[in-house]
Amino acid sequence: MTAPRIHDAGLFPSQMRLLLILLTAAVGLNTVFFALWLGGLQAPPGDAGEAAFATFRNLQWPVTMGLFVYSMVSWARHRRVLPLAGTPFAEVEGLVNSLMADAGIRRTVTVRLGPRIGGRAYVVGLPRRPFLVFGPELLALWLKDEGSRTLFTAIARHEVAHLRSRDLWSYTLVTMLRVVNVCTGAFVLFALTLNATVARNENLPFELPTAVARVIALIVVIELVARVFLRAREHDADRYAAEGSLEPIVAALRDSSSTSAAPVLRGWLRRHPTRGVRRMALLEPERLLESSPGQVFLGACTGGVFLVTLQDMLLRFTPSASHGDTPIATGLIVGIPLTLFVAYTAWRDTWYAGLTGGRPKTLVTAAVLSAGLVVGSYAALYTRVSGYGDTGIPLRVSTILGVAAGALLLCGWLSLVGSTWFRVDPAGASLKRFTGFSVPAAAVVGGWVFAVVWTWSARLRGILLGCGAEEFRDHPVCLSPTPEADILGTVPGLVLSPWLAVAAVAAALPITVPRLIGPSTAKDPDRG
């Protein structure tokens, strides 16, 4: 029995790559925003040089502490393992290096025994000096019959997949980012607590819990993104281990106590998918193409945080005359990469729906995208006005419906593009042509949608914050019963031509091109 065709191999960018980009951006920008926020509090007003120095100093602390903690944890894990020399398992190291040679990995690995890890195995160490650690229960399989040795070899092939250069570097980076994320959160909580002890603010008992909740929410969202990456990493290694023969790795994952699915909350908190989930992904590999609403929600939450914090950064560093254009720039800068993140999720899902005869989860994806944007916009902390009022997307019915309409328009168009191309080329033989037309078009359409939605939301939030001040309550816009409509009327350049014309052309291009080029002559091997 050979491994079935993996439908997502080569069709789309690796899920691990997309998650790694999202995680790196989330941790990096979160740390930079924290340093800017704290530097602005420490520096005298108007002293740009001192603010820049304080920002650089504050940036060093969480990064240095994160790297130090990571080094100490790695050192402790090295101390707990033992060499195989002098044990009955000494020849296992030769087996592992032979599997690495078969995989084209030009390095040797040191195999160790982990006395306390039972039936588990893991890779640890820097990419240039990795260690592969097996538990005693796994190594005991090597001393049993031929069938047990076959199971052990399948497990060893899975671990060898983690020794590939790309996997080692990405895992090392993700581990460092997770530690830096926690350290940044710890520094933020320390700064908030210290500020609370010296500030004399009658609203502090109400503001401090809100700020702490936002910090915890940011830490949790980023950690959940990291755990999605780690689960995708295990599926990737399983696919490698199943190349050539599927039965050994499926047998190794067979466990009567495991189920094909874990409870939703528990499944999202796991760093490794359950054995049942991994087995089902090998037997039905097209499942890996199915849309994950939780993953879209995490990406949208991160995007919502970026919209608010990047808007604040642009207001800090641009002249007052340009402040009116900062929402447009923010919507484009955040909206384009967020659109591509959602686009690849939607396109994978349309391929899954086409292969299984189902329907794409367009409505679910749109609902999750809009909800994540709203929730994430309220998790932002490092702004100059976060202590004086809400900074997120206004919680008004018309505004929420506007965000939902924009998300539905975008997700519906993305699903239509994916479905059109799938009908023409289900085998994915023309992937370069597909991405060549669809990715630039998605960037234009998504940038326009997010620029319109965020400009509307940001300007409305500014009006609501300003009208809260007593000196502006009699302003005509504050007396208007429909401020949403008034604000929407101030962005005709985005809603109407030429922006709309460019977006319309970009939206039509990837839909009409497949109909003109005709069906692909490539044959889908799974369909005979």
KOLPA-676503 format. One record per residue (C-alpha): residue in one letter; x, y, z. Coordinates in steps of 0.05 Angstrom, whole numbers, plus 5000, padded with zeros to 4 digits. Example, Ala and Ser with C-alpha at 12.3 -4.5 7.8 and 13.67 -1.06 7.14 Angstrom:
A524649105156
S527349795143
This chain:
M500050005000
T503050664979
A501551355005
P495751704970
R496952344932
I497452934978
H493053454944
D495954064977
A503253884962
G505554394911
L498654684898
F499055244949
P504255554994
S505555125054
Q500855245112
M506955255157
R509955825116
L503656255122
L503156125197
L510556275207
I509856945172
L503657115213
L507156915278
T513557295262
A509557925244
A505257865306
V510957785356
G515458285320
L510358845315
N507558695384
T514558785414
V516059415373
F509359725392
F510659575465
A517559905461
L514660525427
W508960575477
L513460525538
G518760975506
G513561505495
L511661475568
Q518861525592
A521362085546
P519862825559
P514363095513
G517163325446
D524063005456
A524462545395
G531662345408
E530362115479
A523961755456
A527961375403
F533361185453
A528160955504
T524660545450
F531160195431
R532660055504
N525759785517
L526259345456
Q532459005482
W529558775547
P524158285524
V528358035465
T534557915508
M530557585564
G526857145513
L533356905482
F536356775551
V530256365574
Y530455975509
S537855815518
M536755595590
V530955135572
S534954825515
W540954725562
A536454385614
R533553915561
H540653715540
R542453565611
R536753055618
V538852605560
L543952035558
P548351765502
L546551095469
A553750835473
G554150235519
T546650095515
P543049555474
F540450115429
A547250345402
E545650135330
V539550595328
E544251175313
G546650825250
L539350715228
V537651455238
N543751685199
S542051195143
L534951475139
M537852175137
A542451985079
D536351695042
A532852365053
G538752755025
I540453085092
R547853225092
R549353225166
T550052735222
V545652745283
T546952535354
V541752045380
R540352055455
L536151685505
G531052085545
P529751665608
R523752075629
I519852155564
G516751465559
G514251315489
R515751995459
A521152275415
Y523352975397
V528753385363
V532453905403
G538554345393
L540854865343
P539954715269
R547454585260
R547954125320
P541353755329
F539853195378
L534652665366
V531952395432
F527951755439
G524351505500
P525850815528
E519050535508
L520350715436
L527450445436
A524749795465
L521149675399
W527849605365
L529548995407
K523048625392
D520648265329
E521148495257
G514248815259
S516149245319
R522549455283
T518449675223
L514150105269
F520350405301
T523250555232
A516750925212
I517151345276
A524551485262
R522751715191
H517752205222
E523152485267
V528152515210
A523152965174
H524153455231
L531653445219
R530953765150
S534254455149
R527854845136
D524054495192
L529754585242
W530555325229
S523055465230
Y522055065294
T527855425327
L524956095306
V517955925330
T520555695397
M524356345406
L518356755385
R513956395436
V518756565492
V519557285469
N511957345466
V511257135539
C517057575561
T514058185525
G507458055560
A510958005627
F514558665616
V508058995596
L504558745659
F510358985701
A510059675668
L502559725679
T503159525751
L508860015763
N504860565730
A498860395773
T502860475837
V505061185820
A499161455780
R493561835812
N487561675769
E480661585797
N478861125738
L484960685749
P481160115784
F477060035721
E482460175669
L487859715698
P483759065693
T481859245622
A489159365603
V491258705636
A485758335599
R488258625533
V495458415548
I493257705565
A488957675502
L494857875459
I499357345490
V494056805483
V492456965410
I499856945390
E500956305429
L495055985394
V497956175326
A504455835347
R500755205367
V497155175301
F504055205268
L506654635312
R500654195294
A501654335220
R508954155229
E507053465254
H502553345194
D508153545148
A512853045180
D507552505176
R506852615101
Y514352525093
A514351895135
A508651605093
E512351685027
G513051004993
S509250615046
L503250855086
E501950245129
P507750295179
I506451015200
V498850885204
A500250275247
A504750685291
L499151195301
R493850675313
D491450725385
S484750455409
S484251015460
S484951575409
T479251865369
S478952205302
A477452875334
A478953215399
P474453705437
V474854385404
L477954765462
R482754205480
G484654105407
W486554845400
L490854825462
R494854215439
R501754295409
H501053625373
P494853355339
T491952715368
R493952055338
G486951965310
V487252635275
R494052495246
R491851805222
M485652095188
A489952625154
L494252075124
L488451645101
E484452235074
P489852765057
E484853235024
R482353385095
L488553835103
L485554295050
E479254425090
S478255125116
S479655235190
P475155785218
G479555825280
Q485755965239
V482156515201
F479656805267
L486756835295
G489257175232
A483457675234
C484657815308
T491957965293
G489758405235
G484958785281
V490558925330
F495159155274
L489959635246
V489260015312
T496660015332
L499360175262
Q494260745256
D497061025321
M504260955297
L502761335232
L499461895272
R505761955314
F510562005256
T506662375202
P505263125198
S498463365220
A496563545149
S497062805129
H493162515188
G486862465146
D490261965099
T493161515153
P486961055156
I487560935081
A494960755088
T493460315148
G487959945112
L492559805053
I498659605094
V494759125138
G489258935089
I493658665032
P497458135072
L491257955112
T487357865047
L492757395020
F492556995085
V485056915079
A485556805003
Y489956185009
T485355905063
A479256025018
W482555734956
R484755114993
D477655035018
T474755094948
W479454554924
Y477254114983
A469954244967
G471154064894
L474753424911
T469453194962
G463253464928
G461753954984
R460954704987
P466055225007
K465255525076
T464456235048
L459356485098
V463056185158
T469656475135
A466557165125
A463157155193
V469556935228
L473657455190
S469158035210
A468557785282
G476157715288
L477358415262
V472558715313
V475258305371
G482458435353
S481359185346
Y479459205420
A485458795442
A490359355421
L493659685481
Y499560095459
T495960725435
R495761435461
V488261415471
S487360715499
G486860985569
Y481561495551
G476561095511
D475260525464
T479960485404
G476859915364
I471659865309
P465360215336
L460259725363
R454460015324
V449659595283
S450959975219
T458559935228
I458559195245
L454059065185
G458859465142
V464859055165
A460958405154
A458858635085
G466058785066
A468358105093
L462757745056
L464258114991
L471657934996
C470657205017
G465157094965
W469657354910
L475556934934
S471256304935
L468656464865
V475756544839
G477955884870
S471755504845
T472655774774
W479855554770
F478354874802
R473154724748
V478254884695
D484354554727
P482554084785
A489553764784
G492954434796
A497354364735
S496855114720
L498355354790
K503455884768
R498356164720
F493056154774
T497256524826
G499956994773
F492957254760
S489657144827
V494757394878
P495658094849
A488158144839
A486857934911
A491858454936
V488259014897
V481158794916
G482958644989
G486859284996
W480959694970
V475959335016
F480059425078
A481860145061
V474460315055
V472259925117
W477860175162
T477560895139
W470160905154
S471160575222
A477260995243
R473961655225
L467561465260
R471561255322
G475161925321
I468462295319
L465661875376
L471962005418
G471862745402
C464462825417
G465662535486
A469363175504
E464863725530
E467764265484
F465763885421
R458863635441
D455364215405
H459164095340
P454363945282
V457263245269
C456263075343
L448963285339
S447662865276
P443162255288
T446861865233
P454361995241
E455861345204
A452661605140
D456062275149
I462861945155
L461661485096
G460362105054
T467362345068
V470761765032
P467961814961
G474861754931
L475361054958
V468260824946
L467661114876
S472361164816
P478061104801
W479460634860
L472960254847
A474460184773
V481359894787
A478559414838
A473059204790
V477959044735
A482458664783
A476458264809
A474158074738
L481057854713
P482057194750
I474856994736
T474757114662
V481656854645
P480156114661
R474156134615
L478456404558
I484255914565
G479655314569
P480454674609
S487254414627
T489953804590
A493153554654
K490252924683
D488652854756
P491952194779
D486752084833
R481152104782
G484351654731
